[in-house]
Amino acid sequence: MARLAPALRHSLAGLRAAWDEGAFRQEVALAVPLIPLAFWLGQGWVEVALLAGSVVGVLIVELLNSGIEAAIDRFGDDWHLLSKRAKDLGSAAVLLALLLAGAIWAAALYHRFLT
């Protein structure tokens, strides 16, 4: 229990740091209406969990990508193939999370309104 307060402080500091990232702010701007909408659109707890979870998943992957970028940037502005590769892989993970979320939402919308 003694570690709980410091861990919470570190987590909140991470969220404050992420707020400096434009991509994170954009994704939060989408999450704010989408998460409540998930409770309206979802037909049962599984659909709500998939809809809301896919949005939260995008935020999680973006946080990890930002952490990778910060760690790489710590070593300086010199271009290096491995640095580029690490950043590209993080970016690809964000893309896949966005595509997955989009597919889940499209399927739920289709099921709700077109079937």
LUMMARMAR-247831 format. One record per residue (C-alpha): residue in three letters; x, y, z. Coordinates in steps of 0.5 Angstrom, whole numbers. Each point is the difference from the previous one (the first is absolute). Layout:
% LUMMARMAR-247831
  aa     x     y     z
 ALA     X     Y     Z
...
This chain:
% LUMMARMAR-247831
  aa     x     y     z
 MET     0     0     0
 ALA     6     5     1
 ARG     2    -1    -7
 LEU    -8     2    -2
 ALA     1     8     1
 PRO     7     1    -4
 ALA    -3    -5    -6
 LEU    -6     4     0
 ARG     4     7    -1
 HIS     5    -3    -5
 SER    -6    -2    -4
 LEU    -3     6     0
 ALA     6     4    -2
 GLY     0    -5    -6
 LEU    -7     2    -2
 ARG     2     8     1
 ALA     6    -2    -4
 ALA    -4    -3    -5
 TRP    -4     6    -1
 ASP     5     4    -3
 GLU     0    -5    -6
 GLY    -5     2    -5
 ALA    -2    -7    -2
 PHE    -2    -2     7
 ARG    -4     7     0
 GLN    -4    -2    -6
 GLU    -1    -7     2
 VAL    -3     2     7
 ALA    -4     5    -4
 LEU    -3    -6    -4
 ALA     0    -4     7
 VAL    -5     5     3
 PRO    -6    -1    -4
 LEU     2    -7    -2
 ILE     0    -3     7
 PRO    -7     2     2
 LEU    -3    -1    -7
 ALA     3    -8     1
 PHE    -5     0     6
 TRP    -6     2    -5
 LEU     2    -4    -6
 GLY     3    -6     3
 GLN    -6    -6     1
 GLY     3    -3     6
 TRP     6     0     5
 VAL     4    -3    -5
 GLU    -1     5    -6
 VAL     1     5     5
 ALA     6    -2     2
 LEU     3    -2    -7
 LEU    -2     7    -2
 ALA     2     4     6
 GLY     6    -5     1
 SER     3     2    -8
 VAL     0     7     2
 VAL     4    -1     6
 GLY     4    -4    -3
 VAL     2     5    -5
 LEU     2     5     5
 ILE     4    -6     4
 VAL     4    -1    -7
 GLU     1     7    -1
 LEU     3     1     7
 LEU     5    -6    -1
 ASN     2     3    -7
 SER     1     7     3
 GLY     4    -4     5
 ILE     4    -3    -5
 GLU     1     7    -4
 ALA     2     3     7
 ALA     5    -5     1
 ILE     3     0    -7
 ASP     0     8     0
 ARG     4     0     7
 PHE     7    -3    -4
 GLY    -1     6    -5
 ASP    -2     3    -7
 ASP     5    -4    -3
 TRP    -3    -5    -6
 HIS     1    -7     2
 LEU    -3    -6    -4
 LEU    -2    -4     7
 SER    -3     7     2
 LYS    -5     1    -6
 ARG    -2    -8     0
 ALA    -2     1     8
 LYS    -4     6    -2
 ASP    -3    -3    -6
 LEU    -2    -6     4
 GLY    -3     4     5
 SER    -4     4    -5
 ALA    -2    -7    -3
 ALA    -3    -2     6
 VAL    -4     6     1
 LEU    -3    -1    -7
 LEU    -2    -7     1
 ALA    -3     2     7
 LEU    -4     6    -4
 LEU    -2    -5    -6
 LEU    -2    -5     5
 ALA    -5     5     4
 GLY    -2     3    -7
 ALA    -2    -8    -2
 ILE    -4    -1     7
 TRP    -4     6    -1
 ALA    -1    -1    -7
 ALA    -3    -7     2
 ALA    -4     3     6
 LEU    -3     5    -4
 TYR    -2    -4    -6
 HIS    -3    -6     5
 ARG    -4     6     3
 PHE    -3     4    -6
 LEU     1    -5    -6
 THR    -2    -7     2
